[in-house]
Amino acid sequence: MSSFQDAEKPEKPSLLKRALALLILAVVVVLVAKIVIGFVMAIFWIVVAVAAAIAVLWALKTLL
């Protein structure tokens, strides 16, 4: 009967494996966050550049 109970409980990974998995997840989360933030910042600077170009064109049109 004890062998039946042992068969129902799967073995948990060792503490070292769990710590390594947690470290890998943390690294992946940091990398994905950096990629997403970089993408958002790229879009922001493109919008800023377009707005600056429009402002320069408006200013030239107003002055000339």
Number of C-alpha atoms within 10 A of each C-alpha: 5 6 7 8 8 10 9 8 8 7 8 8 9 9 9 9 11 12 12 12 12 12 12 12 12 12 12 12 12 12 12 12 12 12 12 12 12 12 11 12 12 12 12 12 11 12 12 12 12 12 12 12 12 12 12 12 12 12 11 10 9 8 7 6
